[in-house]
Amino acid sequence: MSEAQHPESAAGIPEHPAKETMPSLQELLRQAELAGEEHKDAWLRAKAEAENIRKRGQADVAAAHKFAIERFATELLTVKDSLEAAVAASAAAPDALKNGVELTLKQLAAAFERFQIIEINPAGQKFNPHEHQAMTAVEADAPPNTVLQVLQRGYRLHDRVIRPALVTVAKAKTVENSAG
């Protein structure tokens, strides 16, 4: 070939490279369909994985709800055993029975403490409607809205009240007008 037929630069690279041939429309369509199938397959796999994760999460939550109080229930078994022993010992002396019941109460209090069940005993405190339920209000020398008597103690689990304390609350004395 002569230099006139293929002009080259000084480095020997043709100045006008041959035109690249464009893929046919069928080839482009085939490539697009393959890419679409790959994306669809990846999407289906991701969808299936997400569904599996959701199902595993639901199963874990169900198991957590089902067995959430297992440790607490185990703690209460010793309290129940102690109460059954006290009932079975009907011939025991009253002092021995009282000591056994006090020991059982200590076991229960220890279980409550381990599981952060806190007693609400508001005697002498200001009435708190979030933790106390007023059963009666009576005139007293104490400032109004002061808890005078606790009829039943309340309990809080962590920061949530699970049973409000039933209380008697002081109300202001009415002033009688004496004309006379």
GIZIFEN-V809696 format. One record per run of one state. SS is the DSSP state (H for helix, E for strand, - for the rest). FROM is the first residue (numbers start at 1). LEN is the number of residues. If there is no record, write none. Layout:
BEGIN
SS FROM LEN
SS FROM LEN
END
This chain:
BEGIN
- 1 7
E 8 1
- 9 5
E 14 1
- 15 10
H 25 43
- 68 2
H 70 19
- 89 5
H 94 21
- 115 2
E 117 4
- 121 5
E 126 1
- 127 5
E 132 8
- 140 6
E 146 7
- 153 1
E 154 4
- 158 2
E 160 4
- 164 1
E 165 7
- 172 9
END
